[in-house]
Amino acid sequence: MSTLRPTEHPLDGSGRRIGVVASRFNEAIVDRLLDGALTALARHGVAPGAVKVVRVPGAWEIPVALESLARHGRFDGLLALGAVIRGGTPHFEFVAGECARGAMEVSLRHALPVGFGVLTCDDQAQAEARAGGALGNKGDEAALAVLEMAGALERLGD
């Protein structure tokens, strides 16, 4: 179940262009996040042709693709979608942490909303629960956060 509260301003995605970077690693999970994000964007008026989806190998590669999309300056917001599932080595911490840091750096450098829908889970069951299962769809939530922030930045004059 989501703890994301409704916004005080209506989420209107009409006329907005959104870039989505989705990893192929843990593809079945990420595809469900992507479906949730695309459904949420459409539900709030973002035209299908106004969404550009880029697939990358894994979560490690997400920030560089976000940076490339941000540099083109054609987007009102970006989404990062992926799933990093803990294994038996410290690799999880490096990949998850650097993906999050890289996404935030892109957001701050370009004053552009970046919705972070990259799951960082201890196991497959946790990921499934957050990708359209019992705990909602974090792709949907990340898409809503991007639309809300695009509106907020617009109201702030950015």
CYANA upper distance limits for C-alpha pairs under 8 A (distance plus 0.5 A):
  1 MET  CA    134 ALA  CA      6.94
  1 MET  CA    135 LEU  CA      4.58
  1 MET  CA    136 GLY  CA      5.80
  2 SER  CA    135 LEU  CA      6.90
  2 SER  CA    136 GLY  CA      6.56
  4 LEU  CA    141 GLU  CA      7.87
  7 THR  CA     11 LEU  CA      8.19
  7 THR  CA    148 GLU  CA      7.78
  9 HIS  CA    148 GLU  CA      8.36
 11 LEU  CA     44 HIS  CA      6.80
 11 LEU  CA    144 LEU  CA      8.11
 11 LEU  CA    147 LEU  CA      6.68
 11 LEU  CA    148 GLU  CA      6.55
 11 LEU  CA    151 GLY  CA      8.07
 12 ASP  CA     44 HIS  CA      6.07
 12 ASP  CA     45 GLY  CA      6.68
 12 ASP  CA     46 VAL  CA      8.41
 12 ASP  CA    147 LEU  CA      7.73
 13 GLY  CA     41 LEU  CA      7.39
 13 GLY  CA     44 HIS  CA      5.78
 13 GLY  CA     45 GLY  CA      5.18
 13 GLY  CA     46 VAL  CA      5.11
 13 GLY  CA    147 LEU  CA      6.90
 14 SER  CA     44 HIS  CA      7.81
 14 SER  CA     45 GLY  CA      5.11
 14 SER  CA     46 VAL  CA      5.50
 14 SER  CA     47 ALA  CA      7.42
 15 GLY  CA     45 GLY  CA      8.44
 15 GLY  CA     46 VAL  CA      7.17
 15 GLY  CA     47 ALA  CA      8.04
 15 GLY  CA     50 ALA  CA      8.35
 16 ARG  CA     46 VAL  CA      6.57
 16 ARG  CA     47 ALA  CA      8.49
 16 ARG  CA     50 ALA  CA      7.36
 16 ARG  CA     75 PHE  CA      7.93
 16 ARG  CA     76 ASP  CA      6.41
 17 ARG  CA     46 VAL  CA      7.80
 17 ARG  CA     50 ALA  CA      5.23
 17 ARG  CA     51 VAL  CA      6.39
 17 ARG  CA     74 ARG  CA      7.57
 17 ARG  CA     75 PHE  CA      5.38
 17 ARG  CA     76 ASP  CA      5.90
 17 ARG  CA     77 GLY  CA      7.52
 18 ILE  CA     50 ALA  CA      6.88
 18 ILE  CA     51 VAL  CA      5.42
 18 ILE  CA     52 LYS  CA      7.01
 18 ILE  CA     75 PHE  CA      5.87
 18 ILE  CA     76 ASP  CA      6.40
 18 ILE  CA     77 GLY  CA      5.63
 18 ILE  CA     78 LEU  CA      6.03
 18 ILE  CA     79 LEU  CA      8.02
 19 GLY  CA     51 VAL  CA      6.28
 19 GLY  CA     52 LYS  CA      5.37
 19 GLY  CA     53 VAL  CA      6.64
 19 GLY  CA     54 VAL  CA      8.28
 19 GLY  CA     69 LEU  CA      7.32
 19 GLY  CA     75 PHE  CA      6.82
 19 GLY  CA     77 GLY  CA      7.00
 19 GLY  CA     78 LEU  CA      5.13
 19 GLY  CA     79 LEU  CA      6.75
 20 VAL  CA     51 VAL  CA      7.71
 20 VAL  CA     52 LYS  CA      6.50
 20 VAL  CA     53 VAL  CA      5.17
 20 VAL  CA     54 VAL  CA      6.60
 20 VAL  CA     78 LEU  CA      6.14
 20 VAL  CA     79 LEU  CA      5.10
 20 VAL  CA     80 ALA  CA      6.64
 20 VAL  CA     81 LEU  CA      7.94
 21 VAL  CA     53 VAL  CA      6.47
 21 VAL  CA     54 VAL  CA      5.38
 21 VAL  CA     55 ARG  CA      6.38
 21 VAL  CA     56 VAL  CA      7.53
 21 VAL  CA     62 ILE  CA      6.75
 21 VAL  CA     65 ALA  CA      7.23
 21 VAL  CA     66 LEU  CA      7.16
 21 VAL  CA     78 LEU  CA      8.19
 21 VAL  CA     79 LEU  CA      6.58
 21 VAL  CA     80 ALA  CA      5.57
 21 VAL  CA     81 LEU  CA      6.62
 22 ALA  CA     30 VAL  CA      7.36
 22 ALA  CA     34 LEU  CA      7.73
 22 ALA  CA     53 VAL  CA      7.74
 22 ALA  CA     54 VAL  CA      6.76
 22 ALA  CA     55 ARG  CA      5.44
 22 ALA  CA     56 VAL  CA      6.72
 22 ALA  CA     62 ILE  CA      7.76
 22 ALA  CA     80 ALA  CA      6.62
 22 ALA  CA     81 LEU  CA      5.09
 22 ALA  CA     82 GLY  CA      6.30
 23 SER  CA     27 GLU  CA      7.57
 23 SER  CA     30 VAL  CA      7.29
 23 SER  CA     55 ARG  CA      6.02
 23 SER  CA     56 VAL  CA      5.28
 23 SER  CA     57 PRO  CA      5.95
 23 SER  CA     58 GLY  CA      5.10
 23 SER  CA     59 ALA  CA      6.34
 23 SER  CA     61 GLU  CA      8.38
 23 SER  CA     62 ILE  CA      7.51
 23 SER  CA     81 LEU  CA      6.98
 23 SER  CA     82 GLY  CA      5.66
 23 SER  CA     83 ALA  CA      8.28
 24 ARG  CA     30 VAL  CA      7.62
 24 ARG  CA     55 ARG  CA      6.93
 24 ARG  CA     56 VAL  CA      6.56
 24 ARG  CA     57 PRO  CA      5.64
 24 ARG  CA     58 GLY  CA      6.29
 24 ARG  CA     82 GLY  CA      8.25
 25 PHE  CA     30 VAL  CA      8.34
 25 PHE  CA     57 PRO  CA      6.60
 25 PHE  CA     58 GLY  CA      5.50
 25 PHE  CA     59 ALA  CA      8.07
 25 PHE  CA     82 GLY  CA      8.03
 25 PHE  CA     83 ALA  CA      7.84
 26 ASN  CA     30 VAL  CA      6.79
 26 ASN  CA     82 GLY  CA      8.10
 26 ASN  CA     83 ALA  CA      6.63
 26 ASN  CA     84 VAL  CA      8.23
 27 GLU  CA     31 ASP  CA      6.30
 28 ALA  CA     32 ARG  CA      7.10
 29 ILE  CA     33 LEU  CA      7.00
 29 ILE  CA     82 GLY  CA      8.39
 29 ILE  CA     83 ALA  CA      7.38
 29 ILE  CA    127 ALA  CA      7.44
 29 ILE  CA    128 GLU  CA      6.98
 29 ILE  CA    131 ALA  CA      6.68
 30 VAL  CA     34 LEU  CA      6.54
 30 VAL  CA     81 LEU  CA      6.99
 30 VAL  CA     82 GLY  CA      5.89
 30 VAL  CA     83 ALA  CA      6.85
 30 VAL  CA    131 ALA  CA      8.10
 31 ASP  CA     35 ASP  CA      6.60
 32 ARG  CA     36 GLY  CA      6.70
 32 ARG  CA    131 ALA  CA      6.13
 32 ARG  CA    132 GLY  CA      7.03
 32 ARG  CA    137 ASN  CA      8.36
 32 ARG  CA    139 GLY  CA      8.32
 33 LEU  CA     37 ALA  CA      6.68
 33 LEU  CA     81 LEU  CA      7.22
 33 LEU  CA     82 GLY  CA      8.30
 33 LEU  CA    117 GLY  CA      8.03
 33 LEU  CA    131 ALA  CA      5.87
 33 LEU  CA    132 GLY  CA      7.80
 33 LEU  CA    137 ASN  CA      6.81
 33 LEU  CA    138 LYS  CA      6.93
 33 LEU  CA    139 GLY  CA      4.77
 33 LEU  CA    140 ASP  CA      7.53
 34 LEU  CA     38 LEU  CA      6.57
 34 LEU  CA     81 LEU  CA      7.45
 34 LEU  CA    139 GLY  CA      6.49
 35 ASP  CA     39 THR  CA      6.52
 35 ASP  CA    139 GLY  CA      8.09
 36 GLY  CA     40 ALA  CA      6.64
 36 GLY  CA    131 ALA  CA      8.43
 36 GLY  CA    132 GLY  CA      7.84
 36 GLY  CA    137 ASN  CA      6.61
 36 GLY  CA    138 LYS  CA      8.14
 36 GLY  CA    139 GLY  CA      5.71
 36 GLY  CA    140 ASP  CA      5.06
 37 ALA  CA     41 LEU  CA      6.66
 37 ALA  CA    139 GLY  CA      5.07
 37 ALA  CA    140 ASP  CA      4.72
 37 ALA  CA    141 GLU  CA      7.92
 37 ALA  CA    142 ALA  CA      7.60
 37 ALA  CA    143 ALA  CA      5.77
 38 LEU  CA     42 ALA  CA      6.64
 38 LEU  CA    140 ASP  CA      8.05
 38 LEU  CA    143 ALA  CA      8.33
 39 THR  CA     43 ARG  CA      6.51
 39 THR  CA    140 ASP  CA      7.80
 40 ALA  CA     44 HIS  CA      6.88
 40 ALA  CA    140 ASP  CA      5.91
 40 ALA  CA    143 ALA  CA      6.94
 40 ALA  CA    144 LEU  CA      7.34
 41 LEU  CA     45 GLY  CA      6.99
 41 LEU  CA     46 VAL  CA      5.75
 41 LEU  CA     47 ALA  CA      8.47
 41 LEU  CA    140 ASP  CA      8.50
 41 LEU  CA    143 ALA  CA      6.84
 41 LEU  CA    144 LEU  CA      7.87
 42 ALA  CA     46 VAL  CA      5.49
 42 ALA  CA     47 ALA  CA      6.80
 42 ALA  CA     48 PRO  CA      7.35
 46 VAL  CA     50 ALA  CA      7.07
 46 VAL  CA     51 VAL  CA      8.09
 47 ALA  CA     51 VAL  CA      7.64
 54 VAL  CA     65 ALA  CA      8.30
 56 VAL  CA     61 GLU  CA      6.72
 56 VAL  CA     62 ILE  CA      7.13
 56 VAL  CA     65 ALA  CA      8.23
 57 PRO  CA     61 GLU  CA      7.10
 58 GLY  CA     62 ILE  CA      7.41
 58 GLY  CA     82 GLY  CA      7.75
 59 ALA  CA     82 GLY  CA      6.33
 59 ALA  CA     83 ALA  CA      7.67
 59 ALA  CA     84 VAL  CA      7.55
 59 ALA  CA     95 VAL  CA      7.21
 59 ALA  CA     96 ALA  CA      7.83
 59 ALA  CA     99 CYS  CA      6.59
 59 ALA  CA    118 VAL  CA      8.15
 60 TRP  CA     95 VAL  CA      6.12
 60 TRP  CA     96 ALA  CA      8.29
 60 TRP  CA     98 GLU  CA      7.62
 60 TRP  CA     99 CYS  CA      6.20
 61 GLU  CA     65 ALA  CA      7.23
 61 GLU  CA     99 CYS  CA      8.30
 62 ILE  CA     66 LEU  CA      6.71
 62 ILE  CA     80 ALA  CA      7.20
 62 ILE  CA     99 CYS  CA      7.14
 62 ILE  CA    103 ALA  CA      8.20
 63 PRO  CA     67 GLU  CA      6.61
 63 PRO  CA     99 CYS  CA      6.66
 63 PRO  CA    102 GLY  CA      5.47
 63 PRO  CA    103 ALA  CA      5.81
 63 PRO  CA    106 VAL  CA      7.85
 64 VAL  CA     68 SER  CA      6.77
 64 VAL  CA    102 GLY  CA      8.32
 65 ALA  CA     69 LEU  CA      6.79
 66 LEU  CA     70 ALA  CA      6.57
 66 LEU  CA     78 LEU  CA      7.59
 66 LEU  CA     80 ALA  CA      8.08
 66 LEU  CA    103 ALA  CA      7.55
 66 LEU  CA    106 VAL  CA      7.35
 67 GLU  CA     71 ARG  CA      6.60
 67 GLU  CA    106 VAL  CA      6.26
 68 SER  CA     72 HIS  CA      7.14
 69 LEU  CA     73 GLY  CA      7.63
 69 LEU  CA     74 ARG  CA      8.29
 69 LEU  CA     75 PHE  CA      8.07
 70 ALA  CA     74 ARG  CA      8.01
 70 ALA  CA     75 PHE  CA      7.48
 70 ALA  CA     78 LEU  CA      8.32
 70 ALA  CA    106 VAL  CA      7.82
 70 ALA  CA    110 HIS  CA      7.24
 70 ALA  CA    112 LEU  CA      8.07
 71 ARG  CA    110 HIS  CA      8.36
 76 ASP  CA    112 LEU  CA      7.39
 76 ASP  CA    113 PRO  CA      7.93
 76 ASP  CA    150 ALA  CA      6.72
 77 GLY  CA    112 LEU  CA      6.29
 77 GLY  CA    113 PRO  CA      5.36
 77 GLY  CA    114 VAL  CA      6.44
 77 GLY  CA    115 GLY  CA      8.29
 77 GLY  CA    146 VAL  CA      6.36
 77 GLY  CA    147 LEU  CA      7.89
 77 GLY  CA    150 ALA  CA      6.97
 78 LEU  CA    112 LEU  CA      8.00
 78 LEU  CA    113 PRO  CA      6.70
 78 LEU  CA    114 VAL  CA      5.16
 78 LEU  CA    115 GLY  CA      6.73
 78 LEU  CA    146 VAL  CA      7.49
 79 LEU  CA    114 VAL  CA      5.89
 79 LEU  CA    115 GLY  CA      5.11
 79 LEU  CA    116 PHE  CA      6.73
 79 LEU  CA    117 GLY  CA      7.47
 79 LEU  CA    142 ALA  CA      7.37
 79 LEU  CA    143 ALA  CA      7.24
 79 LEU  CA    146 VAL  CA      7.81
 80 ALA  CA    103 ALA  CA      7.99
 80 ALA  CA    114 VAL  CA      7.49
 80 ALA  CA    115 GLY  CA      6.58
 80 ALA  CA    116 PHE  CA      5.66
 80 ALA  CA    117 GLY  CA      5.99
 80 ALA  CA    118 VAL  CA      6.77
 81 LEU  CA    116 PHE  CA      7.25
 81 LEU  CA    117 GLY  CA      5.12
 81 LEU  CA    118 VAL  CA      5.28
 81 LEU  CA    119 LEU  CA      8.27
 81 LEU  CA    139 GLY  CA      7.25
 82 GLY  CA    117 GLY  CA      7.07
 82 GLY  CA    118 VAL  CA      4.77
 82 GLY  CA    119 LEU  CA      6.59
 83 ALA  CA    118 VAL  CA      5.85
 83 ALA  CA    119 LEU  CA      5.01
 83 ALA  CA    120 THR  CA      6.60
 83 ALA  CA    121 CYS  CA      8.10
 83 ALA  CA    127 ALA  CA      7.66
 84 VAL  CA     92 PHE  CA      7.21
 84 VAL  CA     95 VAL  CA      8.05
 84 VAL  CA     96 ALA  CA      6.92
 84 VAL  CA    118 VAL  CA      7.75
 84 VAL  CA    119 LEU  CA      6.47
 84 VAL  CA    120 THR  CA      5.42
 84 VAL  CA    121 CYS  CA      6.92
 85 ILE  CA     92 PHE  CA      7.39
 85 ILE  CA    119 LEU  CA      8.31
 85 ILE  CA    120 THR  CA      6.42
 85 ILE  CA    121 CYS  CA      5.44
 85 ILE  CA    122 ASP  CA      6.14
 85 ILE  CA    123 ASP  CA      6.19
 85 ILE  CA    124 GLN  CA      7.34
 85 ILE  CA    127 ALA  CA      8.11
 86 ARG  CA     92 PHE  CA      5.82
 86 ARG  CA    120 THR  CA      8.04
 86 ARG  CA    121 CYS  CA      6.71
 86 ARG  CA    122 ASP  CA      5.35
 86 ARG  CA    123 ASP  CA      6.84
 87 GLY  CA     91 HIS  CA      8.20
 87 GLY  CA     92 PHE  CA      7.22
 87 GLY  CA    122 ASP  CA      8.26
 90 PRO  CA     94 PHE  CA      7.39
 91 HIS  CA     95 VAL  CA      6.75
 92 PHE  CA     96 ALA  CA      6.41
 93 GLU  CA     97 GLY  CA      6.25
 94 PHE  CA     98 GLU  CA      6.46
 95 VAL  CA     99 CYS  CA      6.48
 96 ALA  CA    100 ALA  CA      6.79
 96 ALA  CA    120 THR  CA      7.05
 97 GLY  CA    101 ARG  CA      6.60
 98 GLU  CA    102 GLY  CA      6.34
 99 CYS  CA    103 ALA  CA      6.66
100 ALA  CA    104 MET  CA      6.75
100 ALA  CA    116 PHE  CA      8.01
101 ARG  CA    105 GLU  CA      6.65
102 GLY  CA    106 VAL  CA      6.83
103 ALA  CA    107 SER  CA      6.84
103 ALA  CA    114 VAL  CA      7.21
103 ALA  CA    116 PHE  CA      7.93
104 MET  CA    108 LEU  CA      6.67
104 MET  CA    114 VAL  CA      7.77
105 GLU  CA    109 ARG  CA      6.38
106 VAL  CA    110 HIS  CA      6.58
106 VAL  CA    112 LEU  CA      8.08
106 VAL  CA    114 VAL  CA      8.20
107 SER  CA    111 ALA  CA      6.01
107 SER  CA    112 LEU  CA      5.36
107 SER  CA    113 PRO  CA      6.15
107 SER  CA    114 VAL  CA      6.08
108 LEU  CA    112 LEU  CA      7.38
111 ALA  CA    158 ASP  CA      8.15
112 LEU  CA    150 ALA  CA      8.15
113 PRO  CA    146 VAL  CA      6.07
113 PRO  CA    149 MET  CA      6.44
113 PRO  CA    150 ALA  CA      6.80
114 VAL  CA    146 VAL  CA      6.78
115 GLY  CA    142 ALA  CA      5.15
115 GLY  CA    143 ALA  CA      6.79
115 GLY  CA    145 ALA  CA      6.59
115 GLY  CA    146 VAL  CA      5.77
116 PHE  CA    142 ALA  CA      6.28
117 GLY  CA    138 LYS  CA      6.15
117 GLY  CA    139 GLY  CA      5.74
117 GLY  CA    141 GLU  CA      8.15
117 GLY  CA    142 ALA  CA      5.80
119 LEU  CA    127 ALA  CA      7.11
119 LEU  CA    130 ARG  CA      8.21
119 LEU  CA    138 LYS  CA      8.25
120 THR  CA    127 ALA  CA      8.23
121 CYS  CA    126 GLN  CA      6.35
121 CYS  CA    127 ALA  CA      6.37
122 ASP  CA    126 GLN  CA      7.25
123 ASP  CA    127 ALA  CA      7.15
124 GLN  CA    128 GLU  CA      6.66
125 ALA  CA    129 ALA  CA      6.66
126 GLN  CA    130 ARG  CA      6.97
127 ALA  CA    131 ALA  CA      6.68
128 GLU  CA    132 GLY  CA      7.40
128 GLU  CA    133 GLY  CA      6.32
129 ALA  CA    133 GLY  CA      4.53
129 ALA  CA    134 ALA  CA      5.55
129 ALA  CA    135 LEU  CA      5.64
129 ALA  CA    136 GLY  CA      7.41
129 ALA  CA    137 ASN  CA      8.49
130 ARG  CA    134 ALA  CA      7.55
130 ARG  CA    135 LEU  CA      5.51
130 ARG  CA    136 GLY  CA      5.92
130 ARG  CA    137 ASN  CA      5.73
130 ARG  CA    138 LYS  CA      6.40
131 ALA  CA    135 LEU  CA      8.24
131 ALA  CA    136 GLY  CA      6.96
131 ALA  CA    137 ASN  CA      5.02
131 ALA  CA    138 LYS  CA      6.62
131 ALA  CA    139 GLY  CA      7.68
132 GLY  CA    136 GLY  CA      5.49
132 GLY  CA    137 ASN  CA      4.84
132 GLY  CA    138 LYS  CA      8.26
133 GLY  CA    137 ASN  CA      7.46
137 ASN  CA    141 GLU  CA      7.08
138 LYS  CA    142 ALA  CA      6.48
139 GLY  CA    143 ALA  CA      6.73
140 ASP  CA    144 LEU  CA      6.84
141 GLU  CA    145 ALA  CA      6.69
142 ALA  CA    146 VAL  CA      6.80
143 ALA  CA    147 LEU  CA      6.92
144 LEU  CA    148 GLU  CA      6.62
145 ALA  CA    149 MET  CA      6.56
146 VAL  CA    150 ALA  CA      6.50
147 LEU  CA    151 GLY  CA      6.81
148 GLU  CA    152 ALA  CA      6.69
149 MET  CA    153 LEU  CA      6.48
150 ALA  CA    154 GLU  CA      6.65
151 GLY  CA    155 ARG  CA      6.73
152 ALA  CA    156 LEU  CA      6.71
153 LEU  CA    157 GLY  CA      6.75
153 LEU  CA    158 ASP  CA      5.72
154 GLU  CA    158 ASP  CA      6.01
